[in-house]
């Protein structure tokens, strides 16, 4: 049996990317691929094939729905390869869906200033998947291996593209941008963590403005500002980064 799928899984694990392994468990009659054929589906890419056509298209959609829900339990689906599925084979097949790689925390850091650089360097050593966003050019020269960098013309696009239950840290160079990002994340309403760098005074100012934009008290209660564990004190970028990383660790350990 072709073992290319094993190498692909190892590569995805190194990149900390969640995926679902599809295996044809049984086949009857005319089918596009035989029992034992495997395919791997990630959030944005798929690898190998179970025969193409509507069967494969539907299986990819189902696998990505599992990833979106962070499902961990395997399950099987039975398919009749007839007109209803848009297939002309006429046989039947059973597909096993296995989320073999546990989803890592999806962390999106907005801002590549001194604190952002220190934080991303620290987070990159943890079992998490990091997207680092800044609209300014030439800010990611020191990006650690495995970190996705995004020079976004509009950082709000990054908020829209983030997976449900993502971790967001907002620390841009521009307070109005911080406000826009915080508003967009709160309005999504599906974040696992939202940290905003700044003082208690900044929080009060933002709460006043966000309330005027329709953000409720319950939504505002999910905002962590000042961000980071309060017992970890200091004003150096590395000290602030440690406080924020420690808080994130505490949150994802509770969730796991």
C-alpha positions in Angstrom: 0.0 0.0 0.0 1.2 3.5 -0.8 2.5 5.0 2.4 2.8 8.6 1.1 0.0 9.6 3.5 2.2 8.9 6.4 4.8 11.4 5.2 2.1 14.0 4.6 0.8 13.5 8.1 4.2 14.0 9.6 4.7 17.2 7.6 1.3 18.5 8.8 2.2 17.7 12.4 5.5 19.6 12.0 3.5 22.6 10.7 1.0 22.2 13.6 -1.9 21.9 11.1 -5.0 20.0 12.0 -6.4 17.5 9.4 -8.8 14.6 8.9 -7.6 11.3 7.4 -10.2 9.7 5.1 -10.0 5.9 4.4 -12.3 3.8 2.1 -13.3 1.0 4.5 -15.5 -1.0 2.2 -16.6 -1.1 -1.4 -19.3 -2.9 -3.4 -19.8 -2.9 -7.1 -18.2 -0.3 -9.3 -16.3 2.3 -7.3 -13.6 4.9 -8.3 -11.0 3.6 -5.7 -10.5 0.4 -3.8 -10.8 -0.4 -0.1 -7.9 1.1 1.8 -7.4 4.2 -0.3 -6.6 7.2 1.8 -6.9 11.0 1.5 -6.0 13.8 3.9 -8.0 17.0 4.2 -6.6 20.1 5.9 -8.3 23.5 6.5 -7.0 24.9 3.2 -5.5 22.0 1.3 -6.2 18.4 0.5 -3.8 15.6 -0.3 -4.1 12.4 -2.3 -7.6 11.3 -3.6 -10.4 8.9 -3.0 -11.5 9.1 -6.6 -12.6 12.7 -7.3 -16.1 13.7 -8.4 -18.9 14.6 -6.1 -18.0 11.8 -3.6 -14.6 13.5 -2.9 -16.1 17.0 -3.0 -18.7 16.0 -0.3 -16.2 14.2 1.8 -13.8 17.2 1.8 -16.8 19.5 2.9 -17.6 17.0 5.7 -14.0 16.8 6.8 -13.7 20.6 6.9 -16.9 20.9 8.9 -15.3 18.5 11.4 -12.2 20.8 11.6 -14.3 23.8 12.0 -16.1 22.2 15.0 -12.8 20.9 16.3 -14.3 17.4 16.3 -12.0 14.7 17.8 -14.1 11.5 17.4 -13.8 9.4 14.2 -17.0 8.3 12.4 -18.0 6.5 9.2 -20.3 7.6 6.3 -21.9 5.3 3.7 -22.4 6.5 0.2 -24.4 5.2 -2.8 -22.5 6.2 -5.9 -25.5 6.9 -8.0 -27.3 9.9 -9.5 -28.3 11.5 -6.2 -24.6 11.9 -5.4 -23.8 12.9 -9.0 -21.8 9.7 -9.6 -22.3 7.2 -12.3 -20.3 4.3 -10.8 -23.4 2.7 -9.3 -21.5 1.0 -6.4 -21.4 1.7 -2.7 -18.6 2.7 -0.4 -18.0 3.5 3.3 -15.6 6.2 4.3 -13.9 6.5 7.7 -13.2 10.1 8.9 -10.4 10.3 11.5 -9.2 13.6 13.0 -5.8 12.2 13.7 -4.0 15.5 14.6 -5.6 17.3 17.5 -6.4 20.9 16.7 -3.8 23.3 18.2 -4.9 26.7 19.5 -5.3 29.0 16.6 -3.6 32.3 17.7 -3.8 35.5 15.7 -1.4 38.3 16.8 -2.1 41.8 15.4 0.9 44.1 15.6 4.6 43.5 14.9 6.1 46.0 17.2 8.6 45.2 20.0 6.1 43.5 22.2 4.6 41.7 19.2 8.0 40.4 18.2 8.7 39.2 21.7 5.3 37.5 22.1 5.4 35.7 18.7 9.0 34.5 19.4 7.7 33.0 22.7 4.4 31.6 21.3 6.3 29.9 18.5 7.8 27.5 21.0 4.4 26.3 22.2 2.0 23.8 20.5 -0.1 26.3 18.7 -0.7 27.7 15.2 0.2 31.4 14.9 -0.8 33.9 12.3 1.0 37.3 12.7 -0.7 40.3 11.1 0.6 43.8 10.4 -0.2 46.2 7.6 3.3 47.8 7.5 5.9 46.5 5.1 9.2 44.8 6.2 7.9 44.0 9.8 8.4 40.2 9.7 12.1 39.8 9.1 12.5 38.0 12.4 9.4 35.7 12.0 10.1 32.4 13.7 9.8 29.2 11.6 6.3 27.9 11.3 4.6 31.3 11.9 2.3 32.5 9.1 2.9 36.2 8.4 0.3 38.4 6.8 1.0 41.9 5.6 -2.7 42.8 5.4 -3.8 45.9 3.5 -6.9 45.7 5.8 -6.2 43.7 9.0 -10.0 43.3 9.4 -9.8 40.7 6.6 -7.7 38.6 9.0 -10.5 38.7 11.6 -13.0 37.6 9.0 -10.9 34.6 8.0 -10.0 33.4 11.5 -11.3 30.0 12.6 -14.0 29.8 15.3 -12.6 29.6 18.9 -9.4 31.4 17.8 -7.2 33.3 20.2 -6.8 37.0 19.3 -4.1 39.4 20.7 -4.5 43.0 19.6 -1.4 45.2 20.0 -1.0 47.4 16.9 0.8 50.7 16.6 -2.5 52.6 16.2 -5.2 53.0 18.8 -8.0 53.5 16.3 -6.9 50.3 14.6 -7.0 48.5 17.9 -10.6 49.7 18.4 -11.7 48.5 15.0 -10.2 45.1 15.5 -11.6 44.7 19.0 -15.0 45.7 17.7 -14.9 43.2 14.8 -13.7 40.3 17.1 -16.4 41.0 19.7 -19.1 41.2 17.0 -18.0 37.8 15.7 -18.7 36.4 19.1 -16.9 33.1 18.7 -13.4 33.8 20.1 -11.8 31.6 22.7 -9.6 34.5 23.9 -9.3 38.2 23.2 -6.5 40.2 24.7 -6.0 43.9 24.1 -2.7 45.6 25.2 -3.1 48.8 27.2 -4.0 50.2 30.6 -7.2 50.2 32.6 -7.8 53.7 31.3 -7.6 52.5 27.7 -10.1 49.7 28.6 -12.6 52.3 30.0 -12.2 54.5 26.9 -12.7 51.5 24.6 -15.7 50.2 26.6 -17.4 53.6 26.3 -16.9 53.7 22.5 -17.8 50.0 21.9 -21.0 50.3 24.0 -22.0 53.1 21.6 -21.4 50.7 18.7 -23.8 48.1 20.1 -21.4 45.9 22.0 -23.1 44.5 25.1 -21.7 44.3 28.7 -21.6 40.5 28.3 -19.5 40.8 25.2 -17.2 43.3 26.9 -16.7 41.0 29.8 -14.8 38.6 27.5 -12.2 41.3 26.7 -8.9 40.9 28.6 -7.4 44.4 29.0 -5.0 45.0 30.6 -3.8 41.8 28.9 -1.7 39.1 30.6 -1.5 37.6 34.1 -1.4 40.4 36.6 1.2 38.6 38.8 3.7 38.7 36.0 4.9 42.3 36.2 7.3 44.4 34.2 7.3 46.9 31.3 10.0 45.3 29.1 8.7 43.7 25.9 9.9 40.3 27.0 8.2 40.7 30.4 4.9 41.7 28.8 5.2 38.8 26.4 5.7 36.3 29.2 2.6 37.6 31.0 0.4 37.3 27.9 1.8 33.9 26.9 1.2 32.6 30.5 -2.4 33.8 30.3 -2.9 32.1 26.9 -1.4 28.9 28.3 -3.8 29.0 31.2 -6.8 29.4 28.9 -5.9 26.6 26.5 -5.0 24.2 29.2 -8.5 24.6 30.7 -10.0 24.1 27.2 -8.0 20.9 26.5 
